[in-house]
Amino acid sequence: MKQVSEKPNMSVQEVESIINYIVKITMPIVEKVIWLSEEISILRIIKYY
């Protein structure tokens, strides 16, 4: 448990910034996938009617 205090080169702010960066990249992709799946489901519904 002591290794964490011995190695303070990864601060909380750095970790948060990395997480924010990842979220910034993945959110548009996730939104696009959700949007595409909604479009496909709408098209399927239209096709069946």
N, C-alpha and C positions, 0 to 999 in steps of 0.2 A: 504493500500500500504506500510505501514511502517513495517509490519511483516517480509518482506524480509530482510530489513537491520538489524532487530533485531535478525534474525536467520541466521548467516553466516556459519553454520556448513556444508552446502552443497556448496562447492566452484564450480566455473566453471570447473576447472580441474577435480574435482570428477565426475561431471555430464558427462564431455567428456569421461572420462575413462569408466564410466558405459555404455555409448552409444557405445564406441568402443568394449567393451566386448560383448554387445548384438549383434553388427554387426558381430563380429568374430564368434559367435555361429550360427547366422541365415544364414550367407552367404553360407556356404557349403550346408546347407539344401535346400536353395532356388536354388542353382546351381544344386543340385541333382534332384530336382523336375523338373526344366527346362529341364535338360538332359533326364530324364525319359519321359517327355511329348514329346520331340523331337523324342526319340527312338520309342515311341508308334505310333506317327504319321507316321514315316518312315515305320514301320511294317505294318500299315494300308494301306499305298500306295502300298507296295509290295504285300500285300494280294489281293488288288483289281486288280492288273495287271496280 
